[in-house]
Protein backbone atom coordinates (compact mmCIF):
# COMPACT_ATOMS: atom_id res chain seq x y z
CA UNK A 1 0.00 0.00 0.00
CA UNK A 2 1.43 3.38 -0.98
CA UNK A 3 0.30 6.43 0.96
CA UNK A 4 1.86 9.84 1.20
CA UNK A 5 3.20 11.36 4.40
CA UNK A 6 0.25 13.72 4.82
CA UNK A 7 -2.19 10.79 4.47
CA UNK A 8 -0.31 8.73 7.06
CA UNK A 9 -0.28 11.66 9.48
CA UNK A 10 -4.04 12.08 9.07
CA UNK A 11 -4.55 8.43 10.03
CA UNK A 12 -2.25 8.75 13.03
CA UNK A 13 -4.04 11.91 14.14
CA UNK A 14 -7.40 10.07 14.04
CA UNK A 15 -6.03 7.62 16.58
CA UNK A 16 -4.76 10.32 18.93
CA UNK A 17 -1.08 10.30 18.00
CA UNK A 18 0.39 13.82 18.23
CA UNK A 19 1.60 15.01 14.81
CA UNK A 20 2.74 18.39 13.47
CA UNK A 21 0.14 20.60 11.84
CA UNK A 22 0.36 20.71 8.07
CA UNK A 23 -1.52 21.17 4.81
CA UNK A 24 -1.13 19.58 1.39
CA UNK A 25 -0.75 21.84 -1.65
CA UNK A 26 -0.93 21.11 -5.37
CA UNK A 27 0.07 24.61 -6.55
CA UNK A 28 2.45 27.28 -5.28
CA UNK A 29 -0.55 29.50 -4.42
CA UNK A 30 -2.08 26.74 -2.30
CA UNK A 31 1.29 26.34 -0.53
CA UNK A 32 1.34 30.08 0.21
CA UNK A 33 -2.23 29.93 1.59
CA UNK A 34 -1.32 26.91 3.74
CA UNK A 35 1.69 28.74 5.19
CA UNK A 36 -0.46 31.75 6.04
CA UNK A 37 -2.97 29.48 7.81
CA UNK A 38 -0.24 27.71 9.79
CA UNK A 39 1.22 31.00 10.97
CA UNK A 40 4.92 30.17 11.16
CA UNK A 41 7.53 31.52 11.88
CA UNK A 42 9.21 28.37 10.56
CA UNK A 43 7.87 26.02 7.84
CA UNK A 44 8.98 22.77 6.25
CA UNK A 45 8.08 22.20 2.59
CA UNK A 46 8.16 18.49 1.74
CA UNK A 47 7.77 16.95 -1.70
CA UNK A 48 5.26 14.10 -1.68
CA UNK A 49 6.36 11.11 -3.73
CA UNK A 50 6.23 7.39 -2.98
CA UNK A 51 9.90 7.03 -2.07
CA UNK A 52 12.13 7.52 0.92
CA UNK A 53 15.22 9.71 1.14
CA UNK A 54 13.44 12.81 -0.18
CA UNK A 55 15.63 15.15 1.87
CA UNK A 56 18.82 13.70 0.41
CA UNK A 57 17.42 13.50 -3.11
CA UNK A 58 18.27 15.84 -5.99
CA UNK A 59 16.07 17.25 -8.72
CA UNK A 60 16.88 16.48 -12.35
CA UNK A 61 15.99 19.97 -13.56
CA UNK A 62 18.43 22.78 -12.71
CA UNK A 63 15.58 25.29 -12.16
CA UNK A 64 14.45 23.20 -9.16
CA UNK A 65 17.57 24.20 -7.27
CA UNK A 66 20.35 22.16 -5.75
CA UNK A 67 18.55 21.38 -2.50
CA UNK A 68 16.66 18.15 -1.85
CA UNK A 69 12.95 17.41 -1.62
CA UNK A 70 12.59 18.65 1.99
CA UNK A 71 13.33 22.32 2.59
CA UNK A 72 13.21 24.64 5.57
CA UNK A 73 11.47 27.98 4.89
CA UNK A 74 11.60 31.02 7.18
CA UNK A 75 8.85 33.04 5.49
CA UNK A 76 5.62 32.62 3.52
CA UNK A 77 7.33 33.93 0.38
CA UNK A 78 10.05 31.32 0.72
CA UNK A 79 7.38 28.60 1.02
CA UNK A 80 5.86 29.73 -2.27
CA UNK A 81 9.27 29.85 -3.98
CA UNK A 82 10.18 26.33 -2.77
CA UNK A 83 6.81 24.99 -3.94
CA UNK A 84 7.37 26.55 -7.40
CA UNK A 85 10.81 24.92 -7.57
CA UNK A 86 9.56 21.47 -6.53
CA UNK A 87 6.17 21.04 -8.20
CA UNK A 88 6.17 19.43 -11.69
CA UNK A 89 9.87 18.54 -11.40
CA UNK A 90 11.53 15.13 -11.10
CA UNK A 91 13.06 14.15 -7.77
CA UNK A 92 15.71 11.41 -7.83
CA UNK A 93 16.36 9.49 -4.61
CA UNK A 94 18.07 6.24 -3.72
CA UNK A 95 14.69 4.48 -3.84
CA UNK A 96 13.42 5.93 -7.13
CA UNK A 97 16.45 5.00 -9.17
CA UNK A 98 17.89 7.25 -11.89
CA UNK A 99 14.48 7.85 -13.50
CA UNK A 100 13.14 9.64 -10.42
CA UNK A 101 9.51 10.56 -9.72
CA UNK A 102 7.60 13.71 -10.56
CA UNK A 103 6.45 15.84 -7.62
CA UNK A 104 2.73 16.61 -7.97
CA UNK A 105 2.07 17.82 -4.42
CA UNK A 106 3.95 19.30 -1.49
CA UNK A 107 3.22 19.14 2.22
CA UNK A 108 3.65 22.41 4.11
CA UNK A 109 4.21 21.74 7.79
CA UNK A 110 4.92 23.73 10.95
CA UNK A 111 8.61 23.79 11.70
CA UNK A 112 9.79 22.37 15.02
CA UNK A 113 13.02 21.88 16.91
CA UNK A 114 14.15 18.32 16.15
CA UNK A 115 16.69 16.76 18.47
CA UNK A 116 16.84 13.47 16.56
CA UNK A 117 15.20 12.05 13.43
CA UNK A 118 13.80 8.53 13.80
CA UNK A 119 11.81 6.43 11.39
CA UNK A 120 9.44 3.56 11.99
CA UNK A 121 7.98 0.81 9.88
CA UNK A 122 5.54 -2.02 10.34
CA UNK A 123 5.03 -5.20 8.40
CA UNK A 124 2.65 -8.04 9.04
CA UNK A 125 3.40 -11.46 7.64
CA UNK A 126 0.09 -13.33 7.60
CA UNK A 127 1.70 -16.72 7.19
CA UNK A 128 3.49 -16.38 10.52
CA UNK A 129 0.30 -15.31 12.35
CA UNK A 130 -1.79 -18.36 11.40
CA UNK A 131 -2.24 -21.07 14.01
CA UNK A 132 -0.26 -24.12 13.02
CA UNK A 133 -0.54 -27.72 14.15
CA UNK A 134 2.17 -28.82 16.53
CA UNK A 135 4.93 -30.73 14.80
CA UNK A 136 5.20 -34.42 15.59
CA UNK A 137 8.16 -35.43 17.71
CA UNK A 138 11.03 -36.81 15.66
CA UNK A 139 13.01 -39.77 16.96
CA UNK A 140 16.37 -40.41 15.41
CA UNK A 141 16.97 -43.88 14.02
CA UNK A 142 19.05 -46.14 16.21
CA UNK A 143 22.52 -46.88 14.79
CA UNK A 144 22.44 -50.37 16.31
CA UNK A 145 19.85 -52.98 15.43
CA UNK A 146 18.36 -53.58 18.83
CA UNK A 147 15.23 -55.59 19.25
CA UNK A 148 12.61 -53.36 20.75
CA UNK A 149 9.52 -54.72 22.34
CA UNK A 150 6.11 -53.36 23.15
CA UNK A 151 3.13 -54.60 25.07
CA UNK A 152 0.05 -55.59 23.16
CA UNK A 153 -3.44 -56.51 24.17
CA UNK A 154 -3.68 -58.96 21.33
CA UNK A 155 -4.73 -62.59 21.34
CA UNK A 156 -1.92 -63.58 23.73
CA UNK A 157 -3.14 -61.15 26.41
CA UNK A 158 -0.24 -58.72 26.81
CA UNK A 159 2.70 -60.81 25.72
CA UNK A 160 5.77 -58.96 24.48
CA UNK A 161 6.14 -58.89 20.72
CA UNK A 162 9.04 -57.87 18.58
CA UNK A 163 8.55 -54.76 16.47
CA UNK A 164 10.38 -56.43 13.61
CA UNK A 165 8.23 -59.48 13.75
CA UNK A 166 5.02 -57.43 13.57
CA UNK A 167 6.26 -55.82 10.41
CA UNK A 168 6.58 -59.29 8.78
CA UNK A 169 3.31 -60.71 9.90
CA UNK A 170 2.00 -62.36 13.05
CA UNK A 171 3.93 -62.08 16.27
CA UNK A 172 6.00 -65.11 17.00
CA UNK A 173 5.67 -66.64 13.53
CA UNK A 174 8.64 -68.75 12.41
CA UNK A 175 11.20 -67.19 10.16
FIZA-868641 format. One record per atom (N, C-alpha, C): atom name; residue in one letter; x, y, z; residue number from 1. Coordinates in steps of 0.1 Angstrom, whole numbers, plus 2048, in hexadecimal, padded with zeros to 3 digits. Example, Ala and Ser with C-alpha at 12.3 -4.5 7.8 and 13.67 -1.06 7.14 Angstrom:
% residues 2
   atom   rest    xx    yy    zz    nr
      N      a   884   7C7   84E     1
     CA      a   87B   7D3   84E     1
      C      a   884   7DF   84E     1
      N      s   880   7EA   847     2
     CA      s   889   7F5   847     2
      C      s   881   800   84F     2
This chain:
% residues 175
   atom   rest    xx    yy    zz    nr
      N      x   809   7F4   800     1
     CA      x   800   800   800     1
      C      x   809   80C   800     1
      N      x   807   815   7F7     2
     CA      x   80E   822   7F6     2
      C      x   806   82D   7FB     2
      N      x   80A   834   805     3
     CA      x   803   840   80A     3
      C      x   80E   84B   80C     3
      N      x   809   857   80A     4
     CA      x   813   862   80C     4
      C      x   814   866   81B     4
      N      x   81E   86E   81E     5
     CA      x   820   872   82C     5
      C      x   814   879   832     5
      N      x   80E   882   82B     6
     CA      x   803   889   830     6
      C      x   7F7   880   833     6
      N      x   7F5   876   82B     7
     CA      x   7EA   86C   82D     7
      C      x   7ED   863   839     7
      N      x   7F9   85F   83B     8
     CA      x   7FD   857   847     8
      C      x   7FB   85F   853     8
      N      x   7FF   86C   853     9
     CA      x   7FD   875   85F     9
      C      x   7EF   877   862     9
      N      x   7E6   877   858    10
     CA      x   7D8   879   85B    10
      C      x   7D2   86C   862    10
      N      x   7D7   861   85E    11
     CA      x   7D2   854   864    11
      C      x   7D7   854   873    11
      N      x   7E4   857   875    12
     CA      x   7EA   858   882    12
      C      x   7E2   861   88B    12
      N      x   7DF   86D   886    13
     CA      x   7D8   877   88D    13
      C      x   7CA   872   892    13
      N      x   7C3   86A   889    14
     CA      x   7B6   865   88C    14
      C      x   7B7   85C   899    14
      N      x   7C2   855   89B    15
     CA      x   7C4   84C   8A6    15
      C      x   7CB   853   8B2    15
      N      x   7CB   860   8B2    16
     CA      x   7D0   867   8BD    16
      C      x   7DF   869   8BE    16
      N      x   7E7   865   8B4    17
     CA      x   7F5   867   8B4    17
      C      x   7F8   876   8B1    17
      N      x   801   87C   8B9    18
     CA      x   804   88A   8B6    18
      C      x   80D   88C   8AA    18
      N      x   808   894   8A0    19
     CA      x   810   896   894    19
      C      x   810   8A5   892    19
      N      x   81A   8AA   88A    20
     CA      x   81B   8B8   887    20
      C      x   810   8BC   87E    20
      N      x   80C   8C9   87F    21
     CA      x   801   8CE   876    21
      C      x   807   8D0   869    21
      N      x   7FF   8CD   85E    22
     CA      x   804   8CF   851    22
      C      x   7F8   8CF   847    22
      N      x   7FB   8D3   83B    23
     CA      x   7F1   8D4   830    23
      C      x   7F7   8CF   823    23
      N      x   7F0   8C8   81B    24
     CA      x   7F5   8C4   80E    24
      C      x   7F1   8CF   804    24
      N      x   7FA   8D0   7FA    25
     CA      x   7F8   8DA   7F0    25
      C      x   7FC   8D5   7E2    25
      N      x   7F4   8D8   7D8    26
     CA      x   7F7   8D3   7CA    26
      C      x   7FC   8DE   7C1    26
      N      x   7FC   8EB   7C6    27
     CA      x   801   8F6   7BE    27
      C      x   809   8FF   7C8    27
      N      x   811   908   7C3    28
     CA      x   819   911   7CB    28
      C      x   80F   91A   7D3    28
      N      x   804   91E   7CD    29
     CA      x   7FB   927   7D4    29
      C      x   7F4   920   7E0    29
      N      x   7F1   913   7DE    30
     CA      x   7EB   90B   7E9    30
      C      x   7F6   90A   7F4    30
      N      x   802   908   7F1    31
     CA      x   80D   907   7FB    31
      C      x   80E   914   803    31
      N      x   80D   920   7FB    32
     CA      x   80D   92D   802    32
      C      x   802   92E   80C    32
      N      x   7F6   92B   807    33
     CA      x   7EA   92B   810    33
      C      x   7EB   922   81C    33
      N      x   7F1   916   81A    34
     CA      x   7F3   90D   825    34
      C      x   7FD   913   830    34
      N      x   807   919   82B    35
     CA      x   811   91F   834    35
      C      x   80B   92B   83C    35
      N      x   802   933   835    36
     CA      x   7FB   93D   83C    36
      C      x   7F2   938   847    36
      N      x   7EB   92D   844    37
     CA      x   7E2   927   84E    37
      C      x   7EA   921   85A    37
      N      x   7F6   91B   857    38
     CA      x   7FE   915   862    38
      C      x   804   920   86B    38
      N      x   807   92B   866    39
     CA      x   80C   936   86E    39
      C      x   81B   937   86F    39
      N      x   823   92D   86F    40
     CA      x   831   92E   870    40
      C      x   837   92F   87E    40
      N      x   842   934   880    41
     CA      x   84B   93B   877    41
      C      x   854   932   86E    41
      N      x   854   925   871    42
     CA      x   85C   91C   86A    42
      C      x   853   911   863    42
      N      x   857   90E   856    43
     CA      x   84F   904   84E    43
      C      x   858   8FA   848    43
      N      x   853   8EE   846    44
     CA      x   85A   8E4   83E    44
      C      x   851   8E0   832    44
      N      x   858   8E1   826    45
     CA      x   851   8DE   81A    45
      C      x   856   8D1   815    45
      N      x   84D   8C7   815    46
     CA      x   852   8B9   811    46
      C      x   84B   8B4   805    46
      N      x   853   8AF   7FB    47
     CA      x   84E   8AA   7EF    47
      C      x   847   89C   7F3    47
      N      x   83C   899   7EC    48
     CA      x   835   88D   7EF    48
      C      x   836   883   7E3    48
      N      x   83E   87A   7E5    49
     CA      x   840   86F   7DB    49
      C      x   840   862   7E3    49
      N      x   83E   857   7DC    50
     CA      x   83E   84A   7E2    50
      C      x   84D   845   7E2    50
      N      x   855   84B   7EA    51
     CA      x   863   846   7EB    51
      C      x   869   84D   7F8    51
      N      x   872   846   7FE    52
     CA      x   879   84B   809    52
      C      x   886   853   805    52
      N      x   88C   85A   80E    53
     CA      x   898   861   80B    53
      C      x   896   86E   804    53
      N      x   88A   874   806    54
     CA      x   886   880   7FE    54
      C      x   88F   88C   802    54
      N      x   894   88D   80E    55
     CA      x   89C   897   813    55
      C      x   8AA   897   80C    55
      N      x   8AF   88B   80A    56
     CA      x   8BC   889   804    56
      C      x   8BC   889   7F5    56
      N      x   8B0   888   7EF    57
     CA      x   8AE   887   7E1    57
      C      x   8B2   894   7DA    57
      N      x   8B3   893   7CD    58
     CA      x   8B7   89E   7C4    58
      C      x   8AD   89F   7B9    58
      N      x   8AA   8AB   7B4    59
     CA      x   8A1   8AD   7A9    59
      C      x   8A9   8AC   79C    59
      N      x   8A2   8A6   792    60
     CA      x   8A9   8A5   785    60
      C      x   8AA   8B2   77E    60
      N      x   8A0   8BB   77F    61
     CA      x   8A0   8C8   778    61
      C      x   8A8   8D2   780    61
      N      x   8B0   8DA   77A    62
     CA      x   8B8   8E4   781    62
      C      x   8B0   8EF   787    62
      N      x   8A4   8F2   781    63
     CA      x   89C   8FD   786    63
      C      x   895   8F9   794    63
      N      x   896   8EC   798    64
     CA      x   890   8E8   7A4    64
      C      x   89A   8EB   7B0    64
      N      x   8A6   8EF   7AD    65
     CA      x   8B0   8F2   7B7    65
      C      x   8B8   8E6   7BB    65
      N      x   8C2   8E8   7C3    66
     CA      x   8CC   8DE   7C6    66
      C      x   8C8   8D7   7D4    66
      N      x   8BD   8DC   7DA    67
     CA      x   8B9   8D6   7E7    67
      C      x   8B1   8CA   7E4    67
      N      x   8AE   8C2   7EF    68
     CA      x   8A7   8B5   7ED    68
      C      x   898   8B8   7ED    68
      N      x   890   8AD   7F0    69
     CA      x   881   8AE   7F0    69
      C      x   87B   8B2   7FD    69
      N      x   883   8B5   807    70
     CA      x   87E   8BA   814    70
      C      x   886   8C7   817    70
      N      x   87F   8D2   818    71
     CA      x   885   8DF   81A    71
      C      x   87F   8E7   825    71
      N      x   888   8EE   82C    72
     CA      x   884   8F6   838    72
      C      x   882   905   833    72
      N      x   876   90A   835    73
     CA      x   873   918   831    73
      C      x   870   920   83D    73
      N      x   875   92D   83C    74
     CA      x   874   936   848    74
      C      x   86A   941   845    74
      N      x   863   940   83A    75
     CA      x   858   94A   837    75
      C      x   84E   944   82D    75
      N      x   843   94B   82C    76
     CA      x   838   946   823    76
      C      x   83D   947   815    76
      N      x   844   952   811    77
     CA      x   849   953   804    77
      C      x   853   948   800    77
      N      x   85B   944   80A    78
     CA      x   865   939   807    78
      C      x   85D   92C   805    78
      N      x   852   92A   80C    79
     CA      x   84A   91E   80A    79
      C      x   845   91E   7FC    79
      N      x   840   929   7F7    80
     CA      x   83B   929   7E9    80
      C      x   846   927   7DF    80
      N      x   851   92C   7E1    81
     CA      x   85D   92A   7D8    81
      C      x   861   91C   7D8    81
      N      x   862   915   7E4    82
     CA      x   866   907   7E4    82
      C      x   85B   8FF   7DD    82
      N      x   84F   902   7DF    83
     CA      x   844   8FA   7D9    83
      C      x   845   8FB   7C9    83
      N      x   848   907   7C4    84
     CA      x   84A   90A   7B6    84
      C      x   855   901   7B1    84
      N      x   860   901   7B9    85
     CA      x   86C   8F9   7B4    85
      C      x   86A   8EA   7B4    85
      N      x   862   8E5   7BD    86
     CA      x   860   8D7   7BF    86
      C      x   855   8D1   7B6    86
      N      x   849   8D8   7B5    87
     CA      x   83E   8D2   7AE    87
      C      x   841   8D1   79F    87
      N      x   83C   8C6   799    88
     CA      x   83E   8C2   78B    88
      C      x   84C   8BF   787    88
      N      x   855   8BD   791    89
     CA      x   863   8B9   78E    89
      C      x   865   8AB   793    89
      N      x   870   8A5   78E    90
     CA      x   873   897   791    90
      C      x   87E   896   79C    90
      N      x   87A   890   7A7    91
     CA      x   883   88D   7B2    91
      C      x   889   880   7B1    91
      N      x   896   87F   7B2    92
     CA      x   89D   872   7B2    92
      C      x   8A3   86F   7C0    92
      N      x   89F   863   7C5    93
     CA      x   8A4   85F   7D2    93
      C      x   8AA   851   7D0    93
      N      x   8AF   84C   7DB    94
     CA      x   8B5   83E   7DB    94
      C      x   8AA   834   7D8    94
      N      x   89E   837   7DC    95
     CA      x   893   82D   7DA    95
      C      x   88C   82E   7CC    95
      N      x   88D   83A   7C6    96
     CA      x   886   83B   7B9    96
      C      x   88F   836   7AD    96
      N      x   89C   835   7AF    97
     CA      x   8A5   832   7A4    97
      C      x   8A7   83E   79C    97
      N      x   8AF   83D   791    98
     CA      x   8B3   848   789    98
      C      x   8A7   84F   782    98
      N      x   89C   848   780    99
     CA      x   891   84E   779    99
      C      x   88A   859   782    99
      N      x   88A   857   78F   100
     CA      x   883   860   798   100
      C      x   874   860   797   100
      N      x   86E   869   79F   101
     CA      x   85F   86A   79F   101
      C      x   85B   878   79F   101
      N      x   851   87B   797   102
     CA      x   84C   889   796   102
      C      x   844   88D   7A3   102
      N      x   847   899   7A8   103
     CA      x   841   89E   7B4   103
      C      x   834   8A5   7AF   103
      N      x   828   8A0   7B4   104
     CA      x   81B   8A6   7B0   104
      C      x   815   8AD   7BC   104
      N      x   81A   8AC   7C8   105
     CA      x   815   8B2   7D4   105
      C      x   820   8B4   7DE   105
      N      x   81E   8BE   7E6   106
     CA      x   827   8C1   7F1   106
      C      x   820   8C2   7FE   106
      N      x   826   8BF   809   107
     CA      x   820   8BF   816   107
      C      x   827   8CB   81E   107
      N      x   81F   8D5   822   108
     CA      x   825   8E0   829   108
      C      x   821   8DD   838   108
      N      x   82C   8DD   840   109
     CA      x   82A   8D9   84E   109
      C      x   830   8E4   857   109
      N      x   82B   8E5   863   110
     CA      x   831   8ED   86D   110
      C      x   83F   8E8   870   110
      N      x   848   8F2   871   111
     CA      x   856   8EE   875   111
      C      x   857   8EB   884   111
      N      x   860   8E3   888   112
     CA      x   862   8E0   896   112
      C      x   870   8DC   899   112
      N      x   874   8DE   8A5   113
     CA      x   882   8DB   8A9   113
      C      x   883   8CC   8AA   113
      N      x   88C   8C6   8A2   114
     CA      x   88E   8B7   8A2   114
      C      x   89B   8B4   8A8   114
      N      x   89B   8AC   8B2   115
     CA      x   8A7   8A8   8B9   115
      C      x   8AD   89C   8B1   115
      N      x   8A4   893   8AC   116
     CA      x   8A8   887   8A6   116
      C      x   89E   882   89C   116
      N      x   8A1   87D   890   117
     CA      x   898   878   886   117
      C      x   898   869   887   117
      N      x   88C   864   889   118
     CA      x   88A   855   88A   118
      C      x   87F   851   880   118
      N      x   880   846   87B   119
     CA      x   876   840   872   119
      C      x   870   834   878   119
      N      x   865   830   873   120
     CA      x   85E   824   878   120
      C      x   858   81D   86C   120
      N      x   856   810   86D   121
     CA      x   850   808   863   121
      C      x   849   7FC   869   121
      N      x   83F   7F8   862   122
     CA      x   837   7EC   867   122
      C      x   834   7E3   85C   122
      N      x   836   7D6   85E   123
     CA      x   832   7CC   854   123
      C      x   82B   7C0   85B   123
      N      x   822   7BB   855   124
     CA      x   81A   7B0   85A   124
      C      x   81B   7A4   850   124
      N      x   821   799   855   125
     CA      x   822   78D   84C   125
      C      x   817   784   851   125
      N      x   80D   783   848   126
     CA      x   801   77B   84C   126
      C      x   804   76C   84E   126
      N      x   80E   767   847   127
     CA      x   811   759   848   127
      C      x   816   756   856   127
      N      x   81D   75F   85C   128
     CA      x   823   75C   869   128
      C      x   819   75E   874   128
      N      x   80D   764   871   129
     CA      x   803   767   87B   129
      C      x   7F8   75C   87C   129
      N      x   7F8   753   872   130
     CA      x   7EE   748   872   130
      C      x   7F1   73E   87D   130
      N      x   7E7   738   883   131
     CA      x   7EA   72D   88C   131
      C      x   7EE   721   884   131
      N      x   7F8   71A   889   132
     CA      x   7FD   70F   882   132
      C      x   7FC   703   88B   132
      N      x   7FB   6F7   885   133
     CA      x   7FB   6EB   88E   133
      C      x   809   6E8   893   133
      N      x   809   6E3   89F   134
     CA      x   816   6E0   8A5   134
      C      x   81D   6D5   89D   134
      N      x   82A   6D7   89B   135
     CA      x   831   6CD   894   135
      C      x   832   6C0   89C   135
      N      x   833   6B5   895   136
     CA      x   834   6A8   89C   136
      C      x   842   6A6   8A1   136
      N      x   844   6A0   8AC   137
     CA      x   852   69E   8B1   137
      C      x   859   694   8A8   137
      N      x   866   698   8A6   138
     CA      x   86E   690   89D   138
      C      x   878   688   8A5   138
      N      x   879   67B   8A2   139
     CA      x   882   672   8AA   139
      C      x   88D   66E   8A0   139
      N      x   899   670   8A3   140
     CA      x   8A4   66C   89A   140
      C      x   8A4   65D   899   140
      N      x   8A8   658   88E   141
     CA      x   8AA   649   88C   141
      C      x   8B5   644   894   141
      N      x   8B4   638   89A   142
     CA      x   8BE   633   8A2   142
      C      x   8CA   62D   899   142
      N      x   8D6   630   89C   143
     CA      x   8E1   62B   894   143
      C      x   8E3   61C   896   143
      N      x   8DF   617   8A1   144
     CA      x   8E0   608   8A3   144
      C      x   8D3   602   8A1   144
      N      x   8D3   5F5   89D   145
     CA      x   8C7   5EE   89A   145
      C      x   8C2   5E7   8A7   145
      N      x   8BD   5EE   8B0   146
     CA      x   8B8   5E8   8BC   146
      C      x   8AA   5E3   8BA   146
      N      x   8A6   5D9   8C1   147
     CA      x   898   5D4   8C0   147
      C      x   890   5DC   8CB   147
      N      x   887   5E3   8C6   148
     CA      x   87E   5EA   8CF   148
      C      x   871   5E3   8D1   148
      N      x   86C   5E4   8DD   149
     CA      x   85F   5DD   8DF   149
      C      x   855   5E7   8E4   149
      N      x   848   5E2   8E2   150
     CA      x   83D   5EA   8E8   150
      C      x   832   5E1   8ED   150
      N      x   82A   5E6   8F5   151
     CA      x   81F   5DE   8FB   151
      C      x   813   5DF   8F1   151
      N      x   80C   5D4   8F0   152
     CA      x   801   5D4   8E8   152
      C      x   7F5   5CD   8EF   152
      N      x   7E9   5D2   8EC   153
     CA      x   7DE   5CB   8F2   153
      C      x   7D7   5C2   8E7   153
      N      x   7E0   5BB   8E0   154
     CA      x   7DB   5B2   8D5   154
      C      x   7D6   5A5   8DA   154
      N      x   7D6   59B   8D2   155
     CA      x   7D1   58E   8D5   155
      C      x   7D8   587   8E1   155
      N      x   7E5   58B   8E3   156
     CA      x   7ED   584   8ED   156
      C      x   7EB   58B   8FB   156
      N      x   7E4   596   8FB   157
     CA      x   7E1   59D   908   157
      C      x   7EC   5A4   90E   157
      N      x   7F3   5AC   907   158
     CA      x   7FE   5B5   90C   158
      C      x   80B   5AF   90B   158
      N      x   80E   5A5   903   159
     CA      x   81B   5A0   901   159
      C      x   824   5AA   8F9   159
      N      x   830   5A9   8FC   160
     CA      x   83A   5B2   8F5   160
      C      x   83C   5AD   8E6   160
      N      x   83B   5B7   8DD   161
     CA      x   83D   5B3   8CF   161
      C      x   849   5BB   8CA   161
      N      x   850   5B6   8C0   162
     CA      x   85A   5BD   8BA   162
      C      x   855   5C7   8AF   162
      N      x   85A   5D3   8AF   163
     CA      x   855   5DC   8A5   163
      C      x   859   5D8   897   163
      N      x   864   5D1   895   164
     CA      x   868   5CC   888   164
      C      x   85F   5C0   884   164
      N      x   85B   5B8   88D   165
     CA      x   852   5AD   88A   165
      C      x   844   5B2   886   165
      N      x   83F   5BD   88B   166
     CA      x   832   5C2   888   166
      C      x   832   5C8   87A   166
      N      x   83E   5CC   876   167
     CA      x   83F   5D2   868   167
      C      x   83E   5C7   85E   167
      N      x   842   5BA   861   168
     CA      x   842   5AF   858   168
      C      x   834   5A8   858   168
      N      x   82E   5A8   862   169
     CA      x   821   5A1   863   169
      C      x   81D   59F   871   169
      N      x   819   593   875   170
     CA      x   814   590   882   170
      C      x   820   590   88C   170
      N      x   81D   594   898   171
     CA      x   827   593   8A3   171
      C      x   82B   585   8A6   171
      N      x   837   582   8A6   172
     CA      x   83C   575   8AA   172
      C      x   83C   56B   89F   172
      N      x   839   56F   892   173
     CA      x   839   566   887   173
      C      x   847   561   884   173
      N      x   849   555   87F   174
     CA      x   856   551   87C   174
      C      x   85C   558   870   174
      N      x   869   559   870   175
     CA      x   870   560   866   175
      C      x   870   559   859   175
